[in-house]
């Protein structure tokens, strides 16, 4: 990681991305808490659905627009837009009538996620423009680790700052932080290509998602595999509070320990890949990471004590991070560079849509199926999905 961050471009982007991810998680946790206090728990699923909707609406255009503007410019402008949204919200919040606050929070989340739907595919396309192909894994792991660190630091900052600053102060702090992130990222603007070019030097037309999937069977297979991975892993994030209470008889402290273990494991996985270059074939790395993640998931579903659950979740988080980076590397290197933002927009859609789908499915099953049985079923399905991936000859030789 330190060798990668010795490059000023990568260091600026890492700092900007880390700040951006902390802001994103901090605001999400803060808004959910405010909605819980001022509305009801029934509002939370609708809030999460509205937050995920922009990623669905822009999935088919985000890659094209990112390719036209350039990944780095897209990242910078997305952060400036989010800075303007939250700074503006801080200014007008005292004038918002109490009866209209809920609608304003929903609108702010929707607008912010419109920018996020452009930001996410762009940031995961940027490693191609930061260094040599041999450093792609480490560069991707450095950026991906920001998501993991944001999941740990963001909620903590929200919990510490909200009682002190209040909601309006949290809006202002978030807006200023996004602006600082955009300013940091602007420092690498002149050092990175704005977009991929064709061999003759003229901008080449990016392919649509359907065209890419029809033309590359392995890419099609891995998009399906990534979807399966998220569908079967996503429920863990939703039923973890129920599992902590029903399986362990625990308290909120037990839940906090489990979530911390998962977050720390994920962060360590990203850091490890930032430090250690793995020279194996991409397909073999994906099979190894997915296989170990599936084993850790099954082991967690069978645990009987909180310390066992924490150990398994730490391992699960570690292997989840490694598998995620290896899969992203395949998505970055398999298509032409001009088509990478299009693939990443689909990856972003899958990542964001899996949680609402998981919540809906679990809403139908919770109360009818015992929580541990649900965990075992999900973990076994992920294990089977991994077995299907490993059995694919084209992936193993990729």
HELIX and SHEET records of a PDB file:
HELIX    1   1 UNK A    2  UNK A    5  1                                   4    
HELIX    2   2 UNK A    8  UNK A   38  1                                  31    
HELIX    3   3 UNK A   42  UNK A   57  1                                  16    
HELIX    4   4 UNK A   62  UNK A   69  1                                   8    
HELIX    5   5 UNK A   71  UNK A   92  1                                  22    
HELIX    6   6 UNK A   93  UNK A   95  5                                   3    
HELIX    7   7 UNK A   98  UNK A  100  5                                   3    
HELIX    8   8 UNK A  101  UNK A  125  1                                  25    
HELIX    9   9 UNK A  126  UNK A  129  5                                   4    
HELIX   10  10 UNK A  133  UNK A  135  5                                   3    
HELIX   11  11 UNK A  136  UNK A  186  1                                  51    
HELIX   12  12 UNK A  189  UNK A  191  5                                   3    
HELIX   13  13 UNK A  209  UNK A  215  1                                   7    
HELIX   14  14 UNK A  217  UNK A  246  1                                  30    
HELIX   15  15 UNK A  252  UNK A  275  1                                  24    
HELIX   16  16 UNK A  282  UNK A  301  1                                  20    
HELIX   17  17 UNK A  306  UNK A  334  1                                  29    
HELIX   18  18 UNK A  337  UNK A  339  5                                   3    
HELIX   19  19 UNK A  340  UNK A  365  1                                  26    
HELIX   20  20 UNK A  371  UNK A  390  1                                  20    
HELIX   21  21 UNK A  393  UNK A  396  1                                   4    
END                                                                             
